[in-house]
């Protein structure tokens, strides 16, 4: 796995964790921010052929 792929997957994992925390805390604004970030990261992954596991987020 190259550095780009590893970094992208780590950013996705971190964003999913941040999203979960925002949901647990009831922070609706932060939930929307994290969902937007996650969408962007997943789109970037798809554009570069990086497979992202389904986490149900």
BALOBA-1460 file (C-alpha; in Angstrom, 3 decimals):
// residues 57
<rec num="1" residu="x" x="0.000" y="0.000" z="0.000"/>
<rec num="2" residu="x" x="1.427" y="3.366" z="-0.980"/>
<rec num="3" residu="x" x="1.525" y="6.429" z="1.268"/>
<rec num="4" residu="x" x="-1.379" y="8.144" z="-0.525"/>
<rec num="5" residu="x" x="-3.679" y="5.147" z="-0.034"/>
<rec num="6" residu="x" x="-2.649" y="4.635" z="3.581"/>
<rec num="7" residu="x" x="-3.121" y="8.315" z="4.374"/>
<rec num="8" residu="x" x="-6.499" y="8.462" z="2.685"/>
<rec num="9" residu="x" x="-7.760" y="5.376" z="4.493"/>
<rec num="10" residu="x" x="-6.518" y="6.788" z="7.810"/>
<rec num="11" residu="x" x="-8.313" y="10.089" z="7.167"/>
<rec num="12" residu="x" x="-11.516" y="8.184" z="6.406"/>
<rec num="13" residu="x" x="-11.179" y="6.163" z="9.608"/>
<rec num="14" residu="x" x="-10.548" y="9.314" z="11.654"/>
<rec num="15" residu="x" x="-13.482" y="11.133" z="10.068"/>
<rec num="16" residu="x" x="-15.780" y="8.177" z="10.761"/>
<rec num="17" residu="x" x="-14.662" y="8.240" z="14.395"/>
<rec num="18" residu="x" x="-15.228" y="12.004" z="14.607"/>
<rec num="19" residu="x" x="-18.666" y="11.552" z="13.043"/>
<rec num="20" residu="x" x="-19.595" y="8.910" z="15.580"/>
<rec num="21" residu="x" x="-18.460" y="11.168" z="18.430"/>
<rec num="22" residu="x" x="-20.457" y="14.115" z="17.039"/>
<rec num="23" residu="x" x="-23.567" y="11.934" z="16.825"/>
<rec num="24" residu="x" x="-23.069" y="10.682" z="20.382"/>
<rec num="25" residu="x" x="-22.730" y="14.269" z="21.615"/>
<rec num="26" residu="x" x="-25.798" y="15.414" z="19.674"/>
<rec num="27" residu="x" x="-23.824" y="18.042" z="17.756"/>
<rec num="28" residu="x" x="-25.928" y="18.299" z="14.594"/>
<rec num="29" residu="x" x="-23.714" y="20.930" z="12.976"/>
<rec num="30" residu="x" x="-20.559" y="18.862" z="13.452"/>
<rec num="31" residu="x" x="-22.392" y="15.779" z="12.153"/>
<rec num="32" residu="x" x="-23.109" y="17.650" z="8.911"/>
<rec num="33" residu="x" x="-19.503" y="18.838" z="8.660"/>
<rec num="34" residu="x" x="-18.135" y="15.321" z="9.180"/>
<rec num="35" residu="x" x="-20.615" y="13.806" z="6.709"/>
<rec num="36" residu="x" x="-19.464" y="16.311" z="4.093"/>
<rec num="37" residu="x" x="-15.829" y="15.491" z="4.779"/>
<rec num="38" residu="x" x="-16.540" y="11.778" z="4.596"/>
<rec num="39" residu="x" x="-18.340" y="12.177" z="1.274"/>
<rec num="40" residu="x" x="-15.372" y="14.118" z="-0.118"/>
<rec num="41" residu="x" x="-12.876" y="11.522" z="1.081"/>
<rec num="42" residu="x" x="-14.901" y="8.624" z="-0.312"/>
<rec num="43" residu="x" x="-15.231" y="10.413" z="-3.662"/>
<rec num="44" residu="x" x="-11.465" y="10.999" z="-3.715"/>
<rec num="45" residu="x" x="-10.896" y="7.332" z="-2.949"/>
<rec num="46" residu="x" x="-13.218" y="6.255" z="-5.761"/>
<rec num="47" residu="x" x="-11.486" y="8.596" z="-8.219"/>
<rec num="48" residu="x" x="-8.153" y="6.956" z="-7.404"/>
<rec num="49" residu="x" x="-9.361" y="3.358" z="-7.294"/>
<rec num="50" residu="x" x="-8.971" y="3.011" z="-3.531"/>
<rec num="51" residu="x" x="-11.433" y="0.529" z="-2.103"/>
<rec num="52" residu="x" x="-13.056" y="1.664" z="1.118"/>
<rec num="53" residu="x" x="-14.749" y="-0.864" z="3.364"/>
<rec num="54" residu="x" x="-18.391" y="-0.327" z="4.239"/>
<rec num="55" residu="x" x="-18.788" y="0.725" z="7.840"/>
<rec num="56" residu="x" x="-22.434" y="1.647" z="7.817"/>
<rec num="57" residu="x" x="-21.751" y="5.290" z="8.591"/>
